[in-house]
Amino acid sequence: MLNSWSNDRSSPSFYSNGPPRFNRSVSSDVVIQQHRESSGFNPAPHFNRPLFDKRSQSTQFEAPPPSRNSIMENYRDGAEYIYSAGDDAHRYSVPQSSNEVNLQGRLERTSSLMAAKEAIPSSDPASSYTPADVPIGGEDPDNQSEPTSTDNALDQPTEVEDHPLSEQSKEELLKQLEHYDLMLNRLQAELEQETIRNKELNGDLAQTRKQLHRREQEYARIEHNFFEHTKIIRATDDDLSTIRDSFKLLKYGITRFVMSLNKKADREKATEKFQTLWPHLPLVELGTPLEHGHINMLTEKLIHQHLNNLIFKSPLYPGLHINGAYSEMSHWLQDHGSEFSTRLRQQLTAIIAKSKPETDIQMEAQSARAQILEVVYNDLAEIYDPVMRETDQTAQDGNGAYYSKIREIIDKSLKLSIAIRGQDVDISILPIQEGEQSFDDETMVEVKGKTEGKIRFCICPPFFGGDGEHGFLEKGKVVC
């Protein structure tokens, strides 16, 4: 025989004698299936309202009546149940959770209600009240004229008076408030410290910006003074970019001069002279006698060779008697890791460039210039015989058409050498092994546009100088 428990809150028997009373009468079935077996049984917290009848409801359990200790234990562990409600034909599950309401409040309400129940005498007629005695769906004929408080018990939840907190709970709340107050004070102190630190950092930032601005102005002034100082040291106002442009103009002027003599050369004399000058070159493979196109390229090579050997490879300046002494001094300083060799070169070049025409320096320089002009002119006149000499003989004061063009090329080369010697970096000729070295597109340009092969001969070698910060490269001109 199954026990039943009335969950009608309005019934006095609901809280009678601690745990709910169990009756023999059954009006509907509510089977409790416990999910956690270790947590015990917790029937009381969730029977706030009957499931079907508005007046009363008897609930059926398949378990023995729970004890007071098991009920209180279930309040603490928060067990979960599933209630199976309905009759045999219509049965459904109603999941319930013990965490739906505050556990502490329910414990206090249950304890107070149980204490109130114990204070009620057992002879009270309400203690023997059993809602199951009233049939479901019907009304008590004795109570038709005057409804009792149980008629609307299901519609109105039972009001339970809240008792004041215990001393232990008050102490815990006070401790929590003190803890929160300490945390708030600490956070406020940290906020004040961060605010002060922020102001200090902003002040430091402003000072740093002012200092940076002053240093930028000082750097600009130092840079201006440096350039002014280097202008005084340098022989000319040229830099690496203007020197590169001067190289291009010089090579272009030489090419134009040679093209003005196109097909005017004596092929037999030109072939013999070139074979004598460069016996290591495979000129025979080009044909005998040489074609005018090959003669033009070799003539251009001859002019560059004279300029390199007589001007650009000069230690300081062509014709000066101090070239030998300067060369020894410069090598000695470089061997001992001194940077004074650069300043020495710049100072001597500036003296040469700014010297007056009547000085010994200029007299030696002009003599060397005339010798270079004579050497270049005679070699070219031998190749282009008799066109050059016959043309220049008709001119007065030696200012013939070809002679003046060669002199212009030499003057440009001398001026370029002064600009090169006045730089902070040393610009020198990069040697090329003709007939052995392969083409390198980083330092060379092939006349016919080839990108590979062995170098037959070099028309103009590359000029290289500088470091990673001040690099200089003027590519050479070769034939593959």
Secondary structure as UniProt FT lines:
FT   STRAND          3..6
FT   TURN            9..10
FT   HELIX           12..15
FT   TURN            16..17
FT   STRAND          22..23
FT   STRAND          29..34
FT   HELIX           37..39
FT   TURN            45..46
FT   STRAND          58..61
FT   HELIX           68..77
FT   STRAND          80..86
FT   STRAND          91..97
FT   TURN            98..99
FT   HELIX           103..119
FT   TURN            122..123
FT   HELIX           125..128
FT   HELIX           131..133
FT   TURN            136..137
FT   HELIX           141..143
FT   TURN            149..155
FT   HELIX           167..233
FT   HELIX           240..260
FT   TURN            261..263
FT   HELIX           267..277
FT   TURN            279..280
FT   HELIX           283..286
FT   HELIX           292..307
FT   HELIX           308..312
FT   TURN            318..319
FT   TURN            321..322
FT   HELIX           323..335
FT   TURN            336..337
FT   HELIX           340..354
FT   TURN            357..358
FT   HELIX           360..383
FT   TURN            384..386
FT   HELIX           387..393
FT   TURN            397..398
FT   HELIX           401..421
FT   STRAND          427..429
FT   TURN            434..436
FT   TURN            441..443
FT   STRAND          444..446
FT   TURN            447..448
FT   STRAND          457..460
FT   STRAND          463..466
FT   STRAND          471..474
FT   STRAND          476..479
//
